[in-house]
Amino acid sequence: MKNVSKKEYGQMVKEASPPSPVGKDCVLAFVTGGFICVVGQALCNAYLNLGLELKDARAAVSISLILLSAAMTAMGLYDKAAKHAGAGMLVPITGFANSMVSPAMEFKSEGFITGLGAKLFTVAGPVLVFGITASVVFGIVLWVLQM
């Protein structure tokens, strides 16, 4: 077996990889992400028409989009849509909901505690830890600067 340098390996990968349709991918991401945002705005308008205040309507939209994404993931529809829509499906709130539900669905056969419960925070755990840590550090820096 011949030793292959990193440069040679990179060239082999480049030759074996199919070309990526960047333009098409960008348009699909833009349209899909825009559609999700339009759905969010339509939900917000609907909640406002139901009598919610703007602050509460926005919270209801977030909850609705998370619920829809989680349900689509559980039914296996999210991945099928993402396969065609690309990065547009990763609008932060819907993509995050999908990334939390996917591992939980994968390991649900191991039970509610060791499977579903333990794997639910596989992705969310580090995000929460680093998010909370960053907010505490930022808060301390602001507090020190105000002294």
Secondary structure as GFF3:
##gff-version 3
##sequence-region A 1 147
A	DSSP	alpha_helix	6	16	.	.	.	ID=ss1
A	DSSP	alpha_helix	22	49	.	.	.	ID=ss2
A	DSSP	alpha_helix	54	74	.	.	.	ID=ss3
A	DSSP	alpha_helix	77	85	.	.	.	ID=ss4
A	DSSP	three_ten_helix	86	90	.	.	.	ID=ss5
A	DSSP	alpha_helix	92	106	.	.	.	ID=ss6
A	DSSP	three_ten_helix	108	110	.	.	.	ID=ss7
A	DSSP	pi_helix	112	117	.	.	.	ID=ss8
A	DSSP	alpha_helix	118	120	.	.	.	ID=ss9
A	DSSP	alpha_helix	124	145	.	.	.	ID=ss10
###
